[in-house]
Amino acid sequence: GGAYCVMGSKDMGCDVNVAWPTAQIAVMGASGAVGFVYRGQLKEAAKNGEDVDALRLQLQQTYEDTLVNPYVAA
């Protein structure tokens, strides 16, 4: 979460950070971020009668795989 900025980040001069393989390294969790970052796309999908829940899950999985994954951070 937001504490990353002050708890062992590169900007604070820390040399090593350790995380579990299941850790999510981001300021915001995937579900909250998807609602914020992709709100226009989700709104458009709802307007077009698409399955918004399925789209939200797909976007959340993509977000987790590409942005908050600890292997990406390494």
Rosetta blueprint (number, residue, H / E / L):
1 G L
2 G H
3 A H
4 Y H
5 C H
6 V L
7 M L
8 G L
9 S L
10 K H
11 D H
12 M H
13 G L
14 C L
15 D L
16 V L
17 N L
18 V L
19 A L
20 W L
21 P L
22 T L
23 A L
24 Q L
25 I L
26 A L
27 V L
28 M L
29 G L
30 A H
31 S H
32 G H
33 A H
34 V H
35 G H
36 F H
37 V H
38 Y L
39 R H
40 G H
41 Q H
42 L H
43 K H
44 E H
45 A H
46 A H
47 K H
48 N L
49 G L
50 E L
51 D L
52 V H
53 D H
54 A H
55 L H
56 R H
57 L H
58 Q H
59 L H
60 Q H
61 Q H
62 T H
63 Y H
64 E H
65 D H
66 T H
67 L L
68 V L
69 N L
70 P H
71 Y H
72 V H
73 A H
74 A L
